[in-house]
Amino acid sequence: MIGKLSGRVDYKGEDHVLIDVHGVGYLVYCSERTLSALPAPGGAAALYTELLVREDLLQLFGFTTLLEKEWHRLLMSVQGVGAKASMAILGGLGAEGVGRAITLGDWNAIKAARGIGPKTAQRIVNELKDKAPGVMALGGTIQMAMGTVAAESEAVIDADLGGSAPAQGARNHNTTAAAQSEALSALGNLGYGPGEAASAVAQAASDAPEADTPALIRSALKLLAPKG
């Protein structure tokens, strides 16, 4: 199983990238969002990968974070959602956006992805809503424990390839995931259940995408405060 690739971008296509890893080229299918975060041909890049195996086909799919890869795995578990549909959803919303949409029950946001109909969008929300809080928390935990693919790519550049620093977008995505995870943990320590905490954090993050952990906690507490 190929779980991650680090190398140099050979070329970028409409829905895929060819990464040269010490002379071996790997064709990796990516979402539009992931492709846009990768450097131009000649630049160093690293991707987490998922291998799709069929009787007559082997395809690699690439992701900038383990959180994105986990959402791809879960989306693919829903009936009627294939790899192409999953990549369209992740490309439109990003990993954090998918988590917020599912937690908030916003199937219209899922439906906005190319090729996703209303019934499929509703099925995704209904089947994955109970898993969203855990995945949102997992995202921040992964980033804090393991660092980002972009940071590792920078190390590859310094040690082997020579090139530019990691994309700012990748760093921002990872910061957001960590802030949401820390806010979820804080609300859990205050006695809020996983579902209501995740819903409040998702709404707070949707209202202020660049908010740090304290700001997310304050906003989420306001949302959770009794009305009236």
Secondary structure, 3 states (H helix, E strand, C coil): CCCEEEEEEEEECCCEEEEEECCEEEEEECCHHHHHHCCCCCCEEEEEEEEEEECCEEEEEEECCHHHHHHHHHHHCCCCCCHHHHHHHHHHHHHHHHHHHHHCCCHHHHHCCCCCCHHHHHHHHHHHCCCHHHHHHHHHHHHHHHCCHHHHHHHHHHHHHCCCCCCHHHHHHHHHHHHHHHHHHHHHHCCCCHHHHHHHHHHHHHHCCCCCHHHHHHHHHHHHCCCC
